[in-house]
Amino acid sequence: MKFAKGILAVTLALVVVGQSAGAQVEPAAAKAAPQSVETLYLTNVTQSNDAVDILTALRNLLDPHVKIYLVQSRSAIVMRGTPDQLALAQKLIKDLDRPKKTYRLTYTATEMDGGKRVGTQHFALIVVSGQKTSLRQGSKVPVVTGTYNPGSSTAQTQVTYLDVGLNIDASLDESASGVRLRTKVEQSSIAEEKSGLGTQDPVVRQTVLDGTSILTAGKPLVLGSLDIPGSTRHEDIDVVMEVVR
């Protein structure tokens, strides 16, 4: 009986010692890494949607516990996180916040009449990648749209103005296959005949060229041909791209 009690005591002692040893080797709970707040400025962003794109990339790639805020009025991103997360954010912003290329687009309008060149005009636009540039050349034609208090001495005429002439819209963005141009060329003029709805209502003739093309620097590209309203002539439109910086 005494022998059995001795065995039981030794067994209990071994269990207690084993538990104590396990408690000693168990690692202490890891302390949370210190966090700090830092402001990261965007030096090349010119449009709000570009800043939002960078903010979205940071939120998708960084730890969900990192706090990130966009201050659009200062073109800055304020974030709170660990030193490792802040360093990763700085690297991502350096990779994404790069200066955009600037290009010069020269449109050439060659007027033809029966296969004979009548005249040539050149129009140059400076376009930043990812942005839109527009050119307007022509006249504003007044059109009477209504009157107030008709028949009285204080009658007033309501007038609106139509833009008549040449309009060019262009935007560029870089793709895997080259520089992609989205452009719209619109040619309009006032016809000699009237609309018949009113004595002063004009008839506006209009031709629109709208499309997407891939450009190579220094190589002209024919966009299309525009008929000149009210005549037998037409204009051939081509464009050439140059890298400014």
C-alpha positions in Angstrom: 0.0 0.0 0.0 2.8 2.3 0.9 4.6 1.4 -2.3 1.5 2.3 -4.4 1.1 5.6 -2.6 4.8 6.3 -3.4 4.3 5.6 -7.1 1.2 7.9 -7.2 3.2 10.7 -5.5 6.0 10.4 -7.9 3.6 10.5 -10.9 1.9 13.6 -9.7 5.2 15.3 -9.1 6.3 14.5 -12.7 3.0 15.9 -14.1 3.4 19.2 -12.1 7.1 19.5 -13.2 6.1 18.9 -16.8 3.4 21.5 -16.7 5.8 24.0 -15.2 8.5 23.3 -17.8 5.9 23.7 -20.6 4.8 27.1 -19.2 8.5 28.2 -19.1 9.2 27.3 -22.8 5.9 28.7 -24.1 6.8 32.0 -25.9 5.3 35.2 -24.6 2.6 36.9 -26.7 4.2 39.0 -29.4 3.9 42.7 -28.8 2.1 44.8 -31.4 4.6 46.7 -33.7 4.6 50.4 -33.0 2.6 52.5 -35.4 3.1 56.1 -36.6 1.4 58.6 -38.9 3.0 59.9 -42.1 2.0 62.1 -44.9 3.0 61.0 -48.4 2.7 63.7 -51.1 1.8 62.9 -54.8 4.0 65.1 -56.9 2.9 64.1 -60.4 -0.9 63.7 -60.0 -2.9 66.3 -61.9 -6.4 64.8 -61.8 -8.5 63.6 -58.9 -9.2 60.2 -60.5 -5.5 59.5 -60.7 -5.1 60.1 -56.9 -8.1 57.9 -56.3 -6.6 55.1 -58.3 -3.4 55.2 -56.2 -5.4 55.2 -53.0 -7.4 52.2 -54.2 -4.1 50.3 -55.0 -2.7 51.1 -51.5 -5.9 49.9 -49.8 -5.9 46.6 -51.8 -2.2 45.8 -51.2 -1.6 47.0 -47.7 -2.7 45.4 -44.4 -6.4 46.0 -43.8 -5.6 47.4 -40.4 -3.6 50.3 -42.0 -5.6 53.6 -42.0 -5.3 55.5 -45.3 -6.9 58.8 -46.2 -6.7 61.0 -49.3 -6.4 64.7 -48.9 -7.2 65.9 -52.5 -6.7 69.6 -51.7 -3.1 68.9 -50.8 -2.5 66.0 -53.3 -1.4 63.9 -50.3 -2.1 60.6 -48.7 -2.1 60.4 -44.9 -1.7 56.9 -43.4 -1.1 55.3 -40.0 0.7 52.0 -39.8 3.8 50.1 -38.9 7.2 51.1 -40.3 7.1 48.1 -42.7 3.7 49.1 -44.0 4.8 52.8 -44.4 7.9 51.7 -46.3 5.8 49.5 -48.6 3.4 52.4 -49.2 6.3 54.7 -50.1 7.6 52.2 -52.7 4.1 51.8 -54.2 3.6 55.5 -54.5 7.0 55.9 -56.1 6.1 53.3 -58.7 2.7 54.7 -59.4 3.1 58.5 -59.1 5.2 59.0 -62.2 5.2 62.0 -64.6 3.0 61.6 -67.6 4.4 62.0 -71.1 3.5 65.0 -73.1 2.9 64.8 -76.9 2.4 67.2 -79.8 -0.3 66.2 -82.2 -0.3 68.0 -85.6 -3.5 67.7 -87.7 -3.2 68.5 -91.3 -6.3 69.3 -93.3 -5.7 69.1 -97.1 -8.5 70.5 -99.2 -9.0 68.7 -102.5 -11.2 69.6 -105.5 -11.4 67.1 -108.3 -8.1 65.5 -107.3 -6.4 68.9 -107.2 -5.0 70.3 -104.0 -6.7 73.6 -103.2 -5.2 74.5 -99.7 -3.6 73.0 -96.6 -4.1 73.9 -92.9 -2.2 72.7 -89.9 -3.5 72.5 -86.3 -1.2 71.6 -83.4 -2.3 70.4 -80.0 -0.3 69.6 -76.9 -1.8 66.5 -75.2 -0.8 65.0 -71.9 -1.2 61.2 -71.7 -4.6 60.3 -70.1 -6.1 63.8 -70.6 -8.2 65.5 -73.2 -7.4 68.5 -75.3 -9.8 70.4 -77.5 -9.4 72.9 -80.4 -12.2 75.2 -81.6 -12.0 77.4 -84.7 -14.9 79.1 -86.3 -17.8 81.5 -85.6 -20.7 81.7 -83.3 -24.0 82.1 -85.3 -26.9 83.6 -83.5 -30.3 81.8 -83.7 -33.5 83.2 -82.4 -35.2 80.7 -80.2 -38.2 82.7 -78.8 -39.6 86.0 -77.6 -41.0 87.3 -74.4 -44.1 89.5 -74.3 -44.7 89.3 -78.1 -46.7 92.2 -79.5 -45.8 94.6 -76.7 -43.4 97.5 -76.7 -41.2 95.6 -74.2 -40.9 92.4 -76.2 -37.5 90.7 -75.8 -35.9 88.2 -78.1 -34.2 85.1 -76.8 -31.1 84.1 -78.8 -28.7 81.1 -78.7 -25.4 80.7 -80.5 -24.2 77.8 -82.6 -20.5 77.0 -82.9 -19.8 76.7 -86.6 -16.4 75.7 -88.0 -13.8 73.1 -87.1 -13.7 71.3 -83.7 -11.0 68.8 -82.7 -11.0 66.7 -79.6 -8.1 64.5 -78.8 -6.9 62.3 -75.9 -4.0 59.9 -75.7 -3.1 57.0 -73.5 -0.3 54.5 -73.6 -1.1 50.8 -74.2 0.9 47.6 -74.8 0.5 48.1 -78.6 1.5 51.7 -78.7 0.1 55.2 -78.1 -3.7 55.1 -78.5 -5.4 58.2 -79.9 -9.1 58.9 -79.4 -10.1 61.8 -81.6 -13.2 63.6 -82.9 -13.0 66.0 -85.9 -16.1 67.9 -86.6 -16.6 70.2 -89.6 -19.7 72.4 -89.9 -20.9 75.4 -92.0 -24.0 77.5 -92.7 -25.8 76.5 -95.9 -27.2 79.2 -98.2 -30.8 77.8 -98.0 -33.0 78.4 -95.0 -34.7 75.8 -92.9 -38.3 77.0 -93.8 -39.3 77.0 -90.1 -38.5 80.7 -89.7 -37.1 83.5 -91.8 -33.9 83.7 -89.9 -33.4 80.0 -89.1 -30.2 78.7 -90.7 -29.4 75.2 -92.0 -26.2 73.9 -90.5 -24.3 71.3 -92.6 -22.1 69.0 -90.5 -19.6 66.2 -91.0 -18.1 64.2 -88.1 -15.0 61.9 -88.0 -14.9 60.0 -84.7 -12.6 57.1 -84.0 -9.6 55.4 -82.2 -6.2 54.8 -83.7 -2.7 53.6 -82.7 0.0 56.1 -83.4 3.8 55.8 -84.0 5.9 58.8 -83.2 6.9 60.7 -86.4 4.7 58.7 -88.7 1.7 60.4 -90.3 -1.6 58.6 -90.0 -4.6 59.3 -92.3 -7.7 59.6 -90.2 -10.2 60.0 -93.0 -11.8 62.4 -95.4 -14.5 65.0 -94.7 -16.8 66.4 -97.4 -17.1 70.2 -97.3 -20.8 71.0 -96.9 -22.3 72.8 -99.8 -19.5 72.2 -102.3 -17.9 69.5 -104.4 -14.7 69.6 -102.4 -13.4 67.5 -99.5 -10.7 67.6 -96.9 -8.3 64.7 -96.1 -7.3 64.7 -92.4 -4.1 63.2 -91.2 -2.2 63.4 -87.9 1.4 63.0 -86.8 2.5 62.5 -83.2 5.8 63.8 -81.6 7.0 63.2 -78.0 7.6 66.5 -76.2 8.8 65.1 -72.9 
